[in-house]
Amino acid sequence: MTTTPPEPPEQPEQPEGIPTGDPTPPPPPPPAPPTPPATEPGGATPGYGAPYGGPTEPAPGYGQPPYGAPEGQPPGYGAPAYGAPGYGAPGYGAPPANPGAYADWGKRVYGSLIDTVGPFIVAAIFYEINRPLGSIVWLAALAWSLYNAYQGGLTGQSYGKKIAGTRLLAEATGQPIGGGLGIGRYFVHIVDSIPCYLGYLWPIWDGKRQTFADKLLKTVVVPV
């Protein structure tokens, strides 16, 4: 007698679109967006490092005075930094502004005796003794004077100015005037001798210790 095995129980029908077998868990939901910080009255947001809900200080604006400056007087645009010379101040090498810093009359005379006056005095003495020899000495004195005038313009110091401790400079730049202008200044000194040599005495009371030639050529003589 043949025994028929029992039939397996019927499986429930699966809805369409859902795969059979072990179901895969759904992905986690996306994280919630961060909560924006609370704003203060007026729409301002507390700055970095300020306590939540506490008062904040406004950031320093452009032109705010530095630490230690008087309140209510911020420096304007382009104000010079601490220790810097203001607009129009004399730059490096410019001649001093106070009259006491210019070379006095005695030093100027001392330098001129070596550069010009002394050699011509010697030439005059030789000329009285022997005219041909005196003429040669006179030409040598002229060459010596022109050489010192050239050096004084080129470097600011002739031989006599080096000994006397003075320097010839342009009043506007505080630099040597150049060899050519130095020779020109030598001949412009003629205007100092026309009114009874008054131009050579003018540095005694002049504020910048200038002769007439110095005023015409805008030059000054300063101590070294």
The 8 nearest C-alpha neighbors of each residue, nearest first, counted from 0:
[[1, 2, 3, 4, 5, 6, 7, 8],
 [2, 0, 3, 4, 5, 6, 7, 8],
 [1, 3, 4, 0, 5, 6, 7, 8],
 [4, 2, 5, 1, 6, 0, 7, 8],
 [5, 3, 2, 6, 7, 1, 8, 0],
 [4, 6, 3, 7, 8, 2, 9, 1],
 [5, 7, 4, 8, 9, 3, 10, 2],
 [8, 6, 9, 5, 10, 4, 3, 11],
 [7, 9, 6, 10, 5, 11, 4, 12],
 [8, 10, 7, 11, 6, 12, 5, 13],
 [11, 9, 12, 8, 7, 13, 19, 6],
 [12, 10, 13, 9, 8, 14, 19, 7],
 [11, 13, 10, 14, 9, 15, 19, 17],
 [14, 12, 15, 11, 17, 19, 18, 16],
 [15, 13, 17, 16, 12, 18, 19, 11],
 [14, 16, 17, 13, 18, 12, 19, 11],
 [17, 15, 18, 14, 13, 19, 22, 12],
 [18, 16, 15, 14, 19, 13, 22, 20],
 [19, 17, 16, 20, 22, 15, 13, 21],
 [18, 20, 17, 21, 13, 22, 16, 14],
 [19, 21, 22, 18, 23, 17, 13, 24],
 [20, 22, 23, 19, 18, 24, 17, 25],
 [21, 23, 20, 24, 19, 18, 17, 25],
 [24, 22, 25, 21, 26, 20, 18, 17],
 [23, 25, 22, 26, 27, 21, 28, 20],
 [24, 26, 23, 27, 28, 22, 29, 21],
 [27, 25, 28, 24, 29, 23, 30, 22],
 [28, 26, 25, 29, 30, 24, 31, 23],
 [27, 29, 26, 30, 31, 25, 24, 32],
 [30, 28, 31, 27, 26, 32, 25, 33],
 [31, 29, 32, 28, 27, 33, 34, 26],
 [30, 32, 29, 33, 34, 28, 27, 35],
 [33, 31, 34, 30, 35, 29, 28, 36],
 [34, 32, 35, 31, 30, 36, 37, 29],
 [33, 35, 32, 36, 31, 37, 30, 38],
 [36, 34, 33, 37, 38, 32, 44, 45],
 [37, 35, 38, 34, 44, 51, 45, 33],
 [36, 38, 35, 39, 44, 52, 51, 45],
 [37, 39, 44, 42, 43, 36, 40, 45],
 [38, 40, 43, 42, 44, 41, 37, 52],
 [41, 39, 42, 38, 43, 44, 37, 52],
 [40, 42, 43, 39, 38, 44, 45, 37],
 [41, 43, 40, 38, 39, 44, 37, 45],
 [44, 42, 39, 41, 38, 45, 40, 46],
 [43, 45, 38, 39, 46, 42, 37, 36],
 [46, 44, 55, 49, 43, 47, 51, 38],
 [47, 45, 49, 48, 44, 55, 56, 57],
 [46, 48, 49, 45, 50, 55, 44, 51],
 [47, 49, 46, 50, 45, 51, 55, 53],
 [48, 50, 46, 47, 45, 55, 51, 53],
 [51, 49, 53, 52, 48, 45, 54, 55],
 [52, 50, 53, 49, 45, 37, 36, 54],
 [51, 53, 50, 54, 39, 45, 37, 38],
 [54, 52, 50, 51, 55, 49, 45, 39],
 [55, 53, 52, 56, 45, 49, 50, 39],
 [54, 56, 45, 49, 46, 53, 57, 50],
 [57, 55, 58, 54, 46, 45, 49, 59],
 [56, 58, 59, 55, 60, 46, 45, 54],
 [57, 59, 60, 56, 46, 55, 61, 63],
 [60, 58, 63, 57, 61, 62, 56, 64],
 [59, 61, 63, 58, 62, 57, 64, 73],
 [62, 60, 63, 59, 64, 76, 73, 58],
 [61, 63, 73, 64, 60, 74, 75, 76],
 [64, 62, 73, 61, 60, 59, 65, 74],
 [63, 65, 73, 68, 74, 62, 66, 72],
 [66, 64, 68, 67, 63, 73, 74, 62],
 [65, 67, 68, 64, 69, 63, 70, 73],
 [66, 68, 65, 69, 64, 70, 73, 72],
 [67, 69, 66, 65, 64, 70, 72, 73],
 [70, 68, 72, 71, 67, 64, 73, 66],
 [69, 71, 72, 68, 73, 64, 67, 63],
 [70, 72, 73, 69, 64, 68, 63, 74],
 [73, 71, 70, 69, 74, 64, 68, 75],
 [74, 72, 64, 63, 62, 71, 75, 70],
 [75, 73, 78, 64, 62, 72, 76, 63],
 [76, 74, 78, 77, 73, 62, 72, 64],
 [75, 77, 78, 74, 62, 79, 61, 73],
 [76, 78, 75, 79, 74, 80, 86, 62],
 [77, 79, 75, 76, 74, 80, 85, 86],
 [80, 78, 83, 85, 77, 81, 84, 86],
 [79, 81, 83, 82, 78, 84, 77, 85],
 [80, 82, 83, 79, 84, 78, 85, 65],
 [81, 83, 80, 84, 79, 85, 78, 88],
 [84, 82, 80, 81, 79, 85, 86, 88],
 [85, 83, 88, 82, 86, 79, 89, 87],
 [86, 84, 88, 79, 87, 83, 78, 80],
 [87, 85, 88, 84, 79, 89, 78, 83],
 [86, 88, 85, 89, 84, 90, 79, 83],
 [87, 89, 85, 86, 84, 90, 83, 93],
 [90, 88, 93, 87, 91, 84, 94, 92],
 [91, 89, 93, 92, 88, 84, 172, 87],
 [90, 92, 93, 89, 173, 94, 172, 88],
 [91, 93, 173, 90, 94, 174, 172, 89],
 [92, 94, 173, 91, 89, 172, 90, 95],
 [95, 93, 173, 92, 170, 96, 221, 168],
 [96, 94, 97, 100, 93, 101, 98, 221],
 [95, 97, 98, 94, 100, 207, 101, 99],
 [96, 98, 99, 95, 100, 101, 207, 206],
 [99, 97, 206, 207, 100, 101, 96, 208],
 [98, 100, 97, 101, 102, 103, 207, 206],
 [99, 101, 98, 97, 95, 102, 221, 222],
 [102, 100, 221, 99, 98, 220, 222, 103],
 [101, 103, 221, 222, 220, 106, 165, 100],
 [104, 102, 105, 106, 101, 107, 208, 203],
 [103, 105, 107, 106, 203, 202, 108, 102],
 [104, 106, 108, 107, 103, 109, 102, 203],
 [107, 105, 109, 108, 104, 163, 103, 110],
 [106, 108, 104, 110, 109, 105, 111, 103],
 [107, 109, 111, 105, 106, 110, 112, 104],
 [110, 108, 106, 112, 107, 111, 163, 105],
 [109, 111, 159, 160, 107, 163, 113, 112],
 [112, 110, 114, 108, 113, 109, 115, 116],
 [113, 111, 116, 117, 109, 110, 114, 115],
 [112, 114, 159, 111, 110, 117, 115, 116],
 [113, 115, 111, 159, 144, 112, 147, 110],
 [116, 114, 144, 111, 117, 112, 118, 113],
 [115, 117, 112, 119, 118, 111, 120, 114],
 [116, 118, 112, 120, 119, 113, 115, 121],
 [117, 119, 140, 121, 120, 116, 115, 122],
 [120, 118, 122, 121, 116, 117, 140, 123],
 [119, 121, 123, 117, 122, 118, 116, 124],
 [120, 122, 118, 124, 119, 123, 117, 125],
 [123, 121, 137, 119, 136, 125, 120, 124],
 [124, 122, 126, 120, 121, 125, 119, 127],
 [123, 125, 121, 127, 126, 122, 120, 128],
 [126, 124, 133, 128, 122, 127, 123, 129],
 [133, 125, 127, 130, 123, 129, 128, 124],
 [128, 126, 124, 125, 129, 130, 123, 133],
 [129, 127, 125, 126, 124, 130, 133, 132],
 [130, 128, 126, 132, 131, 133, 127, 125],
 [129, 131, 126, 133, 132, 134, 127, 128],
 [132, 130, 134, 133, 129, 135, 126, 136],
 [131, 133, 135, 129, 134, 130, 136, 125],
 [126, 132, 134, 125, 130, 136, 135, 131],
 [135, 133, 137, 131, 132, 136, 130, 138],
 [134, 136, 132, 138, 137, 133, 139, 131],
 [135, 137, 139, 133, 122, 134, 138, 140],
 [136, 138, 122, 134, 140, 135, 139, 133],
 [139, 137, 141, 135, 140, 136, 142, 134],
 [138, 140, 136, 142, 137, 141, 143, 135],
 [141, 139, 137, 143, 118, 138, 142, 119],
 [142, 140, 138, 144, 143, 139, 145, 137],
 [141, 143, 139, 145, 144, 140, 146, 138],
 [142, 144, 140, 146, 141, 145, 139, 147],
 [143, 145, 115, 141, 147, 146, 142, 114],
 [146, 144, 148, 142, 147, 143, 149, 141],
 [147, 145, 143, 149, 144, 148, 142, 150],
 [146, 148, 157, 150, 144, 149, 145, 151],
 [147, 149, 145, 151, 182, 181, 146, 150],
 [148, 150, 178, 146, 181, 152, 147, 182],
 [151, 149, 153, 147, 157, 152, 148, 154],
 [150, 152, 157, 156, 155, 148, 149, 153],
 [153, 151, 181, 178, 177, 176, 149, 155],
 [152, 154, 178, 177, 150, 151, 155, 175],
 [153, 155, 156, 151, 150, 152, 175, 177],
 [154, 156, 151, 167, 175, 166, 152, 153],
 [157, 155, 151, 166, 160, 154, 161, 150],
 [156, 158, 151, 147, 160, 150, 159, 161],
 [157, 159, 161, 160, 147, 162, 156, 114],
 [158, 160, 110, 113, 162, 114, 161, 157],
 [161, 159, 110, 163, 165, 157, 156, 162],
 [162, 160, 164, 158, 159, 163, 156, 157],
 [161, 163, 159, 160, 164, 158, 110, 165],
 [162, 164, 160, 110, 161, 106, 165, 159],
 [163, 165, 161, 223, 162, 160, 222, 166],
 [166, 164, 222, 160, 223, 221, 163, 161],
 [165, 167, 155, 156, 221, 220, 222, 160],
 [166, 168, 155, 220, 219, 156, 175, 151],
 [169, 167, 175, 174, 173, 219, 218, 155],
 [168, 170, 218, 173, 174, 176, 171, 172],
 [169, 171, 218, 217, 173, 219, 172, 168],
 [170, 172, 169, 173, 93, 217, 94, 218],
 [173, 171, 174, 169, 93, 170, 92, 94],
 [172, 174, 93, 169, 94, 92, 168, 170],
 [173, 175, 168, 172, 169, 176, 92, 93],
 [176, 174, 168, 155, 177, 152, 154, 169],
 [175, 177, 152, 169, 168, 180, 174, 153],
 [178, 176, 153, 152, 180, 179, 175, 181],
 [177, 179, 153, 152, 149, 181, 180, 150],
 [180, 178, 181, 182, 177, 183, 149, 152],
 [179, 181, 183, 182, 178, 177, 184, 176],
 [180, 182, 152, 178, 184, 149, 148, 179],
 [183, 181, 185, 148, 179, 184, 149, 180],
 [182, 184, 180, 185, 181, 186, 187, 179],
 [183, 185, 187, 181, 182, 186, 180, 188],
 [186, 184, 182, 183, 188, 187, 148, 181],
 [185, 187, 188, 184, 183, 189, 182, 190],
 [188, 186, 184, 189, 185, 212, 190, 183],
 [189, 187, 191, 186, 190, 212, 185, 184],
 [188, 190, 187, 191, 192, 186, 193, 185],
 [191, 189, 188, 193, 192, 187, 212, 211],
 [198, 190, 192, 188, 189, 196, 199, 211],
 [191, 196, 193, 189, 190, 194, 195, 198],
 [192, 194, 190, 195, 191, 196, 189, 197],
 [195, 193, 196, 197, 192, 191, 198, 190],
 [194, 196, 197, 193, 192, 198, 191, 199],
 [197, 192, 195, 198, 194, 191, 199, 193],
 [196, 198, 200, 195, 199, 194, 201, 191],
 [199, 197, 191, 201, 210, 211, 200, 196],
 [198, 200, 197, 201, 191, 196, 210, 202],
 [199, 201, 197, 198, 202, 203, 196, 210],
 [200, 202, 198, 203, 210, 199, 205, 204],
 [203, 201, 208, 205, 209, 204, 200, 210],
 [202, 204, 201, 104, 200, 205, 208, 103],
 [205, 203, 202, 201, 206, 208, 200, 207],
 [204, 206, 208, 202, 207, 201, 203, 209],
 [207, 205, 98, 208, 204, 202, 209, 97],
 [206, 208, 98, 209, 205, 101, 219, 202],
 [209, 207, 202, 205, 206, 101, 203, 103],
 [210, 208, 202, 213, 207, 219, 214, 205],
 [209, 211, 213, 198, 212, 201, 202, 199],
 [210, 212, 214, 198, 213, 191, 215, 209],
 [213, 211, 215, 210, 188, 214, 187, 216],
 [214, 212, 218, 210, 216, 209, 211, 215],
 [213, 215, 217, 211, 212, 216, 209, 210],
 [214, 216, 212, 213, 217, 211, 218, 187],
 [215, 217, 213, 214, 218, 212, 184, 169],
 [218, 216, 214, 170, 213, 215, 169, 219],
 [219, 217, 169, 213, 170, 216, 168, 214],
 [220, 218, 168, 170, 167, 209, 169, 213],
 [219, 221, 167, 166, 102, 101, 168, 165],
 [220, 222, 101, 102, 166, 165, 219, 223],
 [223, 221, 165, 102, 164, 166, 101, 220],
 [222, 165, 164, 166, 221, 102, 161, 163]]
